[in-house]
């Protein structure tokens, strides 16, 4: 074993995240790449290295007539023994695997001094939301970094949204063993209440500290609502916030710290760190000028200027001017380059943009002088310095923006694609929007659904460009705003062409189906077919058959829907479509066979879908399949099997707070218990359904009262009151009430005097 290579691999945060995800099951590299927001080629390369080191195991499986390689965790424990003359690393299997977590995003606090009272308040703030607010440069970030060196650190820059924050937090919580938030997001979960509940549960269960820096830059009100929700509800975890202004979050469950300047003794300690042997009288004058402002202290001590009178007139202008004059031309160029970017830049990006061999030495010199700060592997200039530098000289920002965008696009991840799109628009290069949209369609299909707010915010700067407007329409569709999607997509339909028009037209077919306008859906389905024939692009044919399957199913032309679904499956497999599409198509085929009253055929395709879901680590689709298998075996009268599959579906959907799916799974498990004569267990499920109904108002959950009545009758008790309660709650859904009674009729017969026939 290459011990150094193993230790190096384990010191990399991305590798540790991969190992953490594999702890929950087997995965295909494509799904791991989606979860980690990295390129598939990068993830595959890492997996091969981890496999060579003996940490993971790859194996080939046969799926849909082709070979697929999936990976799983091979070991549960790595032991490092420091022995005389050697370091011995042992890889063993154990009952549990404890993942070492790195915290590379937490800022460094090299110049930190004092603040003992504030640090103590923060460290005692378990179960609280803590807000540190104060003027720029006063030391909010440094204080939080010192108090919480092992926190999940998230810095706002104004373009991210709550959904992006939730996705990143889910990766962190998953690494600590809490998977429900990630599973909810992977399954397309968007409900604000459920997300807040899962975040609260995850932070408390793992006793995590979450730091949100620069909250004043946040433009997403959902994040503010989340903080208000968590305040007063946290018990073991901590949320710490840094902001220039005091956010309006109320007082319950919140601790506010208004940070001022350093005390004289603390400031003197800082001064001695920067300038050894500084005379007390000189320090006293500096403290009088700066009033203990840490950034001002650092800059004044680094300044070669002598005139304290000039400093008193305009402190920061004086400091910046004096320091700037003392810099080399290379240092000035580096500072000016960094000043045009809103967020921090990683070292490789700085190296690519700066273009000099001495990048590291120049950057290190600026770090030492306090002009550049470091957060993990990223470097940035304080906002106060940015303002000064932008006035001092105006670099050619457009060139830097475009160069940075090219660097980001080479990284080939959704996150970097979004940033690249943003900087291309800042550079005014609107002519590249079409190219970027095609890249999104080809490589980042999930992006409008995964990060709709972030993407929409970036597209809002594209003006009336029809390709950007088309993307907005796709986002509206993905987020359920069907009328807005229809209007936006109709507006651009005749202004775009090729692949882009095909996506817009096929989405319009779907929009009209959602709006129950089958005539218009049929027209746009035909337009999609014509475009597919003209373009001969597999992607467009796939879109066509996806929409045709839905269209025929809506019209109850089940045989035609089945033919279309098989064509969809064929294209997806032949051209390497997204694995979740394949899993969903197999589910739909099973559903169609069920509607055709061929449940045995349906089971065959459900089980094939289950194999695909497990192979690719598609946990949500896996458990939807368990739910469908539970329903199918219930229909066949195999109540034990129905309960067995239902158990897995119910536990999973309740855990990730997907109550709609949980209710569907609970309903079939409940009636299966009734079919088995297990009244007590049926009653437990019925009570859970009623609880969900009162919490969410989801209509089917009110059937819990009817199931409760059946369970009571099964025990020889009078359940008529529960049945009537269920009828009352479902009075606006007569068809649903009838369907529930009909399904129960397979396994139970209510007393005739209840008169449950449709009125």
C-alpha positions in Angstrom: 0.0 0.0 0.0 1.2 3.5 -0.9 0.8 5.1 2.6 1.6 8.6 1.5 -0.9 8.4 -1.3 -3.6 7.1 1.0 -3.0 9.8 3.6 -3.1 12.4 0.8 -6.4 11.0 -0.5 -7.9 11.1 2.9 -6.8 14.7 3.4 -8.9 15.8 0.4 -12.4 17.1 1.3 -14.0 15.9 -2.0 -12.7 12.4 -1.5 -14.1 12.3 2.0 -17.5 13.5 0.7 -17.4 10.6 -1.8 -16.6 8.1 0.9 -19.4 9.6 3.0 -22.0 9.2 0.3 -20.9 5.6 -0.5 -21.5 4.8 3.2 -25.3 5.0 2.4 -25.1 2.6 -0.5 -23.8 1.9 -4.0 -23.6 4.7 -6.6 -22.8 5.3 -10.2 -20.2 8.1 -10.9 -22.9 10.2 -12.7 -25.2 10.4 -9.6 -22.2 11.1 -7.3 -21.2 13.9 -9.6 -24.7 15.4 -9.5 -24.8 15.2 -5.7 -21.4 16.8 -5.2 -21.9 19.4 -8.0 -18.7 18.2 -9.8 -17.9 16.9 -13.2 -18.4 13.2 -13.9 -14.9 12.8 -15.2 -13.4 14.3 -12.0 -15.5 11.9 -9.8 -14.6 8.9 -12.0 -10.9 9.8 -11.7 -11.2 10.0 -7.9 -13.1 6.7 -7.6 -10.4 4.9 -9.6 -7.7 6.3 -7.3 -9.8 5.4 -4.2 -10.3 1.9 -5.6 -6.6 1.5 -6.2 -6.0 2.4 -2.6 -8.5 -0.2 -1.4 -11.1 2.2 0.0 -13.8 1.6 -2.5 -14.9 -1.2 -4.7 -16.1 -1.0 -8.3 -18.1 -3.7 -10.0 -19.8 -4.3 -13.3 -23.5 -5.1 -13.4 -25.8 -5.8 -16.4 -28.6 -3.3 -16.8 -30.9 -3.0 -19.8 -28.6 -4.9 -22.1 -25.5 -2.9 -21.2 -22.7 -3.0 -18.7 -22.7 -0.4 -15.9 -20.0 0.2 -13.3 -21.1 1.1 -9.8 -19.0 1.7 -6.7 -19.5 0.9 -3.0 -17.5 1.5 0.2 -15.1 -1.4 0.7 -13.8 -0.6 4.2 -15.4 0.8 7.3 -12.3 2.0 9.1 -8.8 3.3 8.5 -6.3 3.1 11.4 -3.1 5.2 11.5 -0.5 4.1 13.9 2.6 6.2 14.6 5.3 3.8 15.4 9.1 4.2 16.0 10.6 4.9 12.6 7.4 4.5 10.6 3.7 5.4 10.2 1.6 2.3 9.6 -1.8 2.6 8.0 -4.3 -0.3 8.4 -7.5 -0.7 6.5 -10.0 -2.9 8.3 -13.7 -3.7 8.2 -15.6 -2.7 11.4 -19.2 -2.3 12.4 -19.1 1.5 12.1 -17.3 4.0 10.0 -16.4 7.4 11.4 -15.7 9.9 8.7 -13.0 12.6 9.5 -14.4 15.9 8.4 -12.3 18.8 7.1 -13.3 22.4 7.5 -11.4 24.2 4.7 -13.9 26.9 4.2 -13.5 28.4 7.7 -11.5 31.6 7.4 -8.0 31.8 9.0 -7.6 33.9 12.1 -3.9 34.7 12.1 -4.3 38.3 13.5 -7.0 37.4 16.0 -6.7 38.8 19.6 -9.0 39.4 22.5 -12.8 39.2 22.3 -12.8 36.7 25.2 -16.2 37.6 26.4 -17.7 37.4 22.9 -16.1 34.1 22.2 -17.5 32.7 25.4 -21.0 33.9 24.6 -20.8 32.3 21.2 -19.5 28.9 22.5 -22.3 28.8 25.2 -25.0 29.5 22.6 -26.1 25.9 22.0 -29.7 25.8 20.8 -29.7 29.4 19.7 -29.4 31.6 16.6 -26.6 34.1 17.3 -26.2 37.3 15.3 -23.0 39.3 15.3 -23.5 42.6 13.7 -21.3 45.7 13.3 -19.6 48.0 10.8 -17.3 46.8 8.0 -13.9 45.5 9.1 -14.8 45.3 12.8 -13.9 41.6 13.0 -17.3 39.8 12.8 -15.9 37.0 10.5 -12.8 36.5 12.5 -14.8 36.3 15.8 -17.0 33.5 14.4 -14.0 31.7 12.9 -12.3 31.7 16.3 -15.4 30.6 18.2 -16.4 27.9 15.7 -13.3 26.5 14.0 -15.2 23.3 12.9 -18.4 24.8 11.6 -20.2 24.5 8.3 -19.3 27.9 6.8 -21.5 29.6 4.2 -20.7 33.1 2.8 -23.4 35.0 1.0 -22.4 37.0 -2.1 -25.8 38.2 -3.3 -26.4 35.7 -6.1 -27.0 32.5 -4.2 -30.4 31.4 -3.1 -31.9 29.4 -0.3 -32.1 26.3 -2.4 -28.3 26.4 -3.1 -27.7 26.9 0.6 -29.9 23.9 1.4 -28.1 21.7 -1.1 -24.7 22.6 0.3 -25.9 22.1 3.9 -27.4 18.7 2.9 -23.9 17.5 1.8 -22.4 18.6 5.1 -25.1 16.9 7.2 -24.9 13.8 5.1 -21.2 13.6 6.0 -22.2 13.6 9.6 -24.7 10.8 9.1 -28.0 12.8 8.6 -29.3 11.9 5.1 -32.9 13.0 5.1 -32.3 16.5 3.8 -30.3 15.3 0.9 -32.8 12.6 0.0 -35.6 15.1 0.1 -33.8 17.4 -2.3 -32.8 14.6 -4.6 -36.4 13.6 -4.8 -37.4 17.0 -6.1 -38.7 18.2 -2.7 -39.3 22.0 -2.7 -41.8 22.6 0.1 -40.5 25.4 2.4 -42.0 24.0 5.6 -40.6 20.5 5.0 -37.2 21.9 4.2 -37.2 24.0 7.3 -38.2 21.0 9.4 -35.4 18.8 7.9 -32.8 21.5 8.4 -33.8 21.9 12.0 -33.8 18.2 12.6 -30.5 17.7 10.8 -28.7 20.5 12.7 -30.1 19.3 16.1 -29.4 15.6 15.5 -25.8 16.2 14.5 -25.4 19.1 17.0 -23.9 21.1 14.2 -22.7 24.7 14.1 -23.8 26.5 10.9 -22.2 29.9 10.2 -23.8 32.3 7.6 -21.4 35.1 6.8 -22.3 38.4 5.2 -26.0 38.0 5.7 -26.5 41.6 4.7 -25.8 40.6 1.1 -28.7 38.0 1.1 -31.5 38.8 -1.4 -33.5 35.6 -0.8 -36.2 36.2 1.8 -36.6 32.4 2.2 -33.3 32.3 4.1 -34.5 35.0 6.4 -37.7 33.1 7.1 -35.6 30.0 7.8 -33.6 31.8 10.5 -36.8 33.1 12.1 -38.2 29.5 12.0 -35.1 28.0 13.6 -35.0 30.7 16.3 -36.7 29.3 19.4 -36.8 25.7 18.0 -33.2 24.8 18.0 -32.2 22.6 21.0 -28.7 21.2 20.4 -27.4 22.9 17.2 -26.3 26.5 16.6 -26.8 29.0 13.8 -24.3 31.9 13.9 -24.8 34.9 11.6 -22.5 37.8 10.7 -24.1 40.9 9.2 -23.3 44.6 8.9 -26.8 45.5 9.9 -29.0 43.9 12.6 -31.5 41.6 10.8 -35.1 41.8 11.8 -35.4 38.3 13.3 -37.2 39.1 16.5 -35.9 38.2 20.0 -37.1 34.7 20.8 -34.2 32.2 20.7 -31.8 34.8 19.4 -28.6 36.3 20.9 -27.4 39.6 19.4 -23.8 40.8 19.7 -23.2 44.3 18.5 -19.4 44.2 17.9 -17.4 47.3 18.5 -13.7 48.1 18.4 -11.1 46.2 20.4 -10.4 47.2 24.0 -7.0 49.0 24.4 -5.3 46.0 25.9 -6.6 43.8 23.1 -5.6 46.3 20.4 -2.1 46.6 21.9 -1.7 42.8 21.7 -2.7 43.0 18.0 -0.2 45.8 17.4 2.7 43.8 18.9 1.9 40.9 16.6 2.3 43.2 13.6 5.0 45.5 14.8 7.2 44.0 17.5 8.5 46.5 20.0 6.0 49.3 19.2 6.4 52.0 21.9 3.3 52.5 24.1 3.0 56.2 23.2 3.0 55.5 19.5 0.4 52.8 20.1 -1.7 55.2 22.1 -1.9 57.6 19.2 -2.8 54.9 16.8 -5.5 53.6 19.1 -6.9 57.2 19.4 -7.1 57.5 15.7 -8.6 54.0 14.9 -10.7 53.6 18.1 -9.7 49.9 18.1 -11.1 49.1 14.6 -9.0 45.9 13.8 -8.7 46.5 10.0 -7.8 50.1 10.5 -5.2 49.1 13.1 -3.6 46.6 10.8 -3.5 49.0 7.9 -2.1 51.9 9.9 0.6 49.7 11.4 1.6 48.5 7.9 1.5 52.0 6.5 4.9 53.7 5.9 3.2 57.2 6.5 4.1 59.4 9.4 1.4 62.1 9.4 -1.2 61.2 12.0 -2.8 64.7 11.4 -3.6 63.6 7.8 -4.9 60.3 9.1 -7.3 62.0 11.5 -8.9 63.9 8.5 -9.8 60.8 6.5 -8.4 57.7 8.1 -9.1 55.0 5.4 -8.3 57.2 2.4 -5.0 58.1 4.1 -4.2 54.5 4.9 -5.0 53.2 1.4 -3.1 55.9 -0.3 0.0 55.4 1.9 0.0 51.7 1.6 -0.9 51.7 -2.1 2.1 53.9 -2.9 4.4 51.5 -1.1 3.3 48.5 -3.2 5.3 47.0 -6.1 3.7 47.2 -9.6 3.0 43.5 -9.4 1.2 43.8 -6.1 -0.9 46.6 -7.4 -1.9 44.6 -10.5 -2.8 41.6 -8.2 -4.9 43.9 -6.0 -6.7 45.6 -8.8 -7.5 42.2 -10.4 -8.9 40.8 -7.2 -10.9 44.0 -6.5 -13.2 43.5 -9.6 -14.6 40.2 -8.3 -17.5 40.1 -5.8 -16.6 36.8 -4.3 -13.4 35.1 -3.3 -11.2 33.3 -5.9 -9.4 30.0 -5.5 -5.6 30.0 -6.0 -5.8 28.2 -9.3 -8.1 30.8 -10.7 -5.8 33.6 -9.5 -2.9 31.9 -11.1 -4.8 31.6 -14.4 -5.8 35.2 -14.4 -2.7 36.8 -13.1 -0.5 34.8 -15.5 2.8 35.3 -13.7 5.3 32.8 -12.3 5.5 34.7 -9.1 1.7 34.5 -8.3 2.3 32.8 -4.9 5.0 35.2 -3.7 2.9 38.3 -4.7 -0.2 36.8 -3.0 1.7 35.9 0.1 3.1 39.4 0.4 -0.4 40.9 0.2 -1.6 38.4 2.8 1.2 39.4 5.2 0.3 43.1 4.8 -3.4 42.4 5.6 -4.6 43.6 2.2 -5.8 40.1 1.1 -7.6 37.6 3.3 -7.9 33.9 3.0 -10.9 31.6 3.5 -9.9 27.9 3.1 -8.4 27.7 -0.4 -9.9 31.0 -1.5 -8.6 34.5 -1.4 -10.4 37.9 -1.3 -10.1 41.6 -0.6 -12.2 43.2 2.1 -15.1 45.1 0.7 -13.7 48.4 2.1 -10.5 48.0 0.1 -12.5 47.0 -3.0 -14.3 50.4 -3.0 -11.0 52.2 -2.7 -9.2 50.3 -5.4 -12.1 50.6 -7.9 -11.8 54.4 -7.5 -8.0 54.3 -7.6 -7.7 52.7 -11.0 -10.1 51.0 -13.4 -8.7 47.7 -14.7 -10.0 46.1 -17.8 -12.7 44.2 -16.0 -14.4 42.8 -19.1 -11.2 40.9 -20.1 -10.8 39.4 -16.6 -14.5 38.4 -16.4 -14.3 36.5 -19.7 -11.0 34.8 -18.8 -12.5 33.8 -15.4 -15.6 32.5 -17.1 -13.5 30.3 -19.4 -11.6 29.0 -16.3 -15.0 28.1 -14.6 -16.4 26.4 -17.7 -13.4 24.1 -17.9 -14.3 22.8 -14.5 -17.5 21.5 -15.9 -19.8 21.6 -12.9 -23.3 23.1 -12.5 -22.0 25.5 -9.7 -19.2 26.8 -11.9 -21.5 27.0 -14.9 -23.8 29.4 -13.0 -20.8 31.6 -12.0 -19.4 31.6 -15.5 -22.9 32.6 -16.9 -23.0 35.4 -14.4 -19.5 36.8 -15.3 -20.2 36.5 -19.1 -23.3 38.7 -18.6 -21.3 41.1 -16.5 -18.8 41.4 -19.4 -21.7 42.2 -21.7 -21.0 39.2 -23.9 -24.7 38.6 -24.6 -23.8 37.0 -27.9 -22.6 33.9 -26.0 -26.0 33.3 -24.3 -27.1 30.8 -27.0 -23.9 28.8 -26.5 -24.3 28.7 -22.8 -28.0 27.6 -23.0 -26.9 24.7 -25.3 -24.3 23.8 -22.7 -26.9 23.7 -20.0 -29.2 21.5 -22.1 -26.5 19.1 -23.0 -24.6 18.8 -19.7 -26.6 20.4 -16.8 -30.2 19.2 -17.4 -31.0 19.3 -13.7 -30.0 22.9 -13.2 -33.4 24.6 -13.7 -35.0 22.2 -11.2 -32.1 22.1 -8.7 -31.3 25.8 -8.5 -34.2 27.7 -10.1 -33.9 30.9 -8.0 -30.1 31.2 -8.5 -30.4 30.6 -12.2 -33.4 33.0 -12.6 -31.5 35.7 -10.7 -28.6 35.4 -13.2 -30.9 35.3 -16.2 -32.6 38.5 -15.1 -29.5 40.4 -16.2 -29.8 39.1 -19.8 -32.4 41.6 -20.9 -34.9 40.4 -23.6 -32.5 37.8 -25.1 -34.9 35.1 -26.4 -32.7 32.2 -25.4 -32.5 33.6 -21.8 -36.2 34.2 -21.8 -36.7 30.6 -22.9 -34.6 29.4 -19.9 -36.9 31.5 -17.7 -39.9 29.7 -19.1 -38.3 26.3 -18.4 -37.6 27.4 -14.8 -41.3 28.5 -14.4 -42.4 25.1 -15.6 -40.0 23.3 -13.2 -41.3 25.3 -10.3 -45.0 24.7 -11.1 -45.9 28.2 -12.4 -47.5 26.8 -15.5 -49.4 29.9 -16.7 -46.2 32.0 -16.5 -44.3 29.2 -18.3 -46.9 29.1 -21.0 -46.8 32.9 -21.6 -43.0 33.1 -21.5 -42.4 30.2 -23.8 -45.1 31.3 -26.3 -43.4 34.7 -26.4 -40.0 33.2 -27.5 -41.2 30.2 -29.6 -40.7 32.0 -33.0 -37.5 33.8 -32.0 -35.3 30.8 -31.4 -34.4 27.8 -33.5 -32.9 24.3 -33.5 -32.4 22.4 -30.3 -33.6 25.4 -28.2 -36.9 25.6 -30.1 -37.4 21.9 -29.6 -37.0 22.2 -25.9 -39.4 25.1 -25.7 -42.0 23.4 -27.9 -41.8 20.0 -26.0 -42.1 21.9 -22.7 -45.2 23.7 -24.1 -46.8 20.3 -24.8 -46.1 19.4 -21.2 -47.4 22.8 -19.9 -50.7 22.4 -21.8 -51.1 18.9 -20.4 -50.7 20.3 -16.9 -53.3 23.0 -17.7 -55.6 20.2 -19.0 -55.7 21.7 -22.5 -55.4 18.4 -24.5 -56.0 20.1 -27.9 -53.1 22.5 -27.5 -50.9 19.7 -26.0 -51.6 17.6 -29.1 -50.6 20.5 -31.4 -47.3 21.0 -29.6 -46.6 17.3 -29.5 -46.9 17.3 -33.3 -44.6 20.3 -33.6 -42.1 18.4 -31.4 -42.2 15.4 -33.7 -41.6 17.6 -36.8 -38.6 19.2 -35.1 -37.3 15.7 -34.1 -37.5 14.6 -37.7 -35.8 17.7 -39.0 -33.0 17.8 -36.4 -32.5 14.0 -36.0 -31.1 14.7 -32.5 -31.6 11.8 -30.0 -32.3 14.4 -27.3 -35.2 15.8 -29.2 -36.6 12.3 -30.0 -36.4 11.5 -26.3 -38.3 14.7 -25.5 -40.9 13.8 -28.0 -41.6 10.3 -26.7 -41.6 11.5 -23.1 -44.4 13.9 -24.0 -46.2 11.4 -26.2 -46.2 8.9 -23.3 -47.8 11.5 -21.0 -50.2 12.7 -23.7 -51.5 9.2 -24.5 -51.8 8.3 -20.9 -53.8 11.4 -20.1 -56.1 10.5 -23.0 -56.3 6.9 -21.6 -54.9 5.5 -24.8 -52.9 3.0 -22.7 -51.7 0.8 -25.6 -50.2 3.8 -27.4 -48.8 5.2 -24.1 -47.1 1.8 -23.6 -45.5 1.8 -27.1 -44.3 5.3 -26.6 -42.8 4.5 -23.2 -40.8 1.6 -24.7 -39.4 3.9 -27.4 -38.5 6.4 -24.6 -36.7 3.6 -22.8 -34.9 2.5 -26.0 -33.6 6.0 -26.8 -32.6 6.6 -23.2 -30.5 3.4 -23.0 -29.0 3.7 -26.5 -27.8 7.3 -26.1 -26.9 7.3 -22.4 -29.6 9.5 -21.1 -29.9 10.5 -17.4 -30.2 7.3 -15.3 -33.2 8.7 -13.3 -35.0 9.0 -16.6 -34.5 5.3 -17.2 -35.8 4.5 -13.7 -38.8 6.7 -14.2 -39.7 5.2 -17.6 -39.6 1.7 -16.1 -41.9 2.9 -13.3 -44.3 4.4 -15.9 -44.3 1.2 -17.9 -45.2 -0.7 -14.7 -48.0 1.8 -14.0 -49.4 1.4 -17.6 -49.4 -2.4 -17.2 -51.3 -2.0 -13.9 -53.9 0.2 -15.6 -54.2 -2.4 -18.4 -55.0 -4.9 -15.6 -51.8 -6.8 -16.2 -50.2 -6.5 -12.7 -47.8 -9.4 -13.2 -46.2 -7.6 -16.2 -46.1 -4.4 -14.1 -44.1 -6.2 -11.4 -41.5 -7.2 -14.0 -40.8 -3.6 -14.9 -41.0 -2.3 -11.4 -38.4 -4.8 -10.4 -36.2 -3.8 -13.3 -36.6 -0.2 -12.3 -35.6 -1.2 -8.7 -32.4 -2.6 -10.1 -31.6 0.6 -12.0 -32.4 2.7 -8.9 -30.1 0.7 -6.7 -27.3 0.6 -9.2 -27.2 4.3 -9.6 -27.9 5.2 -6.0 -31.3 6.8 -6.9 -32.8 6.4 -3.4 -36.0 8.4 -4.1 -36.9 6.4 -7.2 -36.0 3.2 -5.3 -38.6 3.9 -2.6 -41.2 5.1 -5.1 -40.8 1.7 -6.7 -41.3 0.0 -3.3 -44.5 1.9 -3.0 -45.7 0.8 -6.4 -44.8 -2.8 -5.7 -46.7 -2.6 -2.4 -49.8 -1.4 -4.3 -49.5 -4.0 -7.0 -49.1 -6.9 -4.5 -52.1 -5.5 -2.6 -54.1 -5.7 -5.8 -53.0 -9.3 -6.4 -53.9 -10.2 -2.8 -50.3 -10.8 -1.7 -50.9 -8.8 1.5 -47.7 -9.9 3.3 -45.5 -8.8 0.3 -47.5 -5.6 0.1 -46.8 -4.8 3.8 -43.1 -5.8 3.3 -42.6 -3.3 0.4 -44.8 -0.8 2.1 -42.6 -0.8 5.3 -39.6 0.4 3.3 -41.5 3.1 1.5 -43.4 4.4 4.5 -40.2 4.6 6.7 -38.3 6.5 4.0 -41.0 9.0 3.0 -41.8 9.9 6.6 -38.1 10.3 7.3 -37.6 12.8 4.4 -41.0 14.4 5.2 -42.4 13.8 1.8 -45.9 13.5 3.2 -47.7 13.1 -0.1 -45.7 9.9 -1.0 -45.9 8.8 2.7 -49.7 9.0 2.6 -49.9 7.0 -0.6 -47.6 4.3 0.9 -49.4 4.3 4.3 -52.8 3.9 2.7 -51.8 0.7 0.8 -50.0 -0.7 3.9 -53.0 0.1 6.1 -55.5 -1.7 3.8 -53.1 -4.6 3.5 -53.0 -4.9 7.3 -56.8 -5.0 7.2 -56.6 -7.7 4.6 -54.5 -9.7 6.9 -56.9 -9.2 9.8 -54.2 -7.2 11.7 -56.6 -4.6 13.2 -54.1 -3.1 15.7 -51.4 -2.4 13.1 -54.1 -1.0 10.7 -55.2 1.3 13.5 -51.6 2.6 14.0 -51.3 3.4 10.3 -54.8 5.0 10.3 -53.8 7.3 13.2 -50.6 8.3 11.4 -52.7 9.2 8.3 -55.0 11.3 10.4 -52.0 13.1 12.1 -50.6 14.0 8.6 -54.1 15.1 7.4 -54.4 17.6 10.3 -50.8 18.8 9.7 -50.9 19.1 5.9 -54.5 18.9 4.7 -53.5 16.4 2.1 -56.9 14.9 0.9 -56.1 11.2 0.8 -54.8 11.4 4.4 -58.4 12.0 5.6 -59.1 8.4 4.5 -57.3 7.5 7.8 -60.6 8.1 9.6 -62.3 5.6 7.3 -59.5 3.0 7.8 -59.8 3.6 11.5 -63.5 2.8 11.4 -62.7 -0.4 9.5 -60.1 -1.4 12.0 -62.6 -0.8 14.9 -65.2 -2.9 13.2 -62.6 -5.6 12.7 -62.0 -5.6 16.4 -65.7 -5.9 17.1 -66.2 -2.3 18.1 -68.3 0.4 16.5 -66.3 2.4 14.0 -69.2 4.2 12.3 -68.2 7.6 13.9 -64.8 7.4 12.4 -66.2 6.6 9.0 -68.6 9.5 9.1 -65.8 11.8 10.1 -63.8 10.6 7.1 -66.9 11.2 4.8 -67.2 14.7 6.2 -63.6 15.6 5.5 -63.8 14.2 2.0 -67.1 15.8 1.1 -65.4 18.1 -1.4 -63.7 15.0 -3.0 -66.6 12.6 -3.6 -64.6 10.7 -6.2 -61.8 10.1 -3.7 -64.3 9.0 -1.0 -65.7 6.5 -3.5 -62.3 5.2 -4.5 -61.3 4.6 -0.9 -64.5 2.7 -0.2 -63.9 0.7 -3.4 -60.3 -0.3 -2.5 -61.4 -1.2 1.1 -64.1 -3.4 -0.5 -61.3 -5.8 -1.7 -60.6 -6.7 1.9 -63.4 -5.6 4.1 -67.2 -5.2 4.0 -68.8 -2.4 6.0 -72.2 -2.8 7.6 -75.0 -2.0 5.2 -76.6 0.5 7.5 -73.7 2.9 7.0 -75.0 3.5 3.5 -71.6 4.2 1.8 -72.9 4.1 -1.7 -72.4 7.2 -3.8 -75.2 9.7 -3.3 
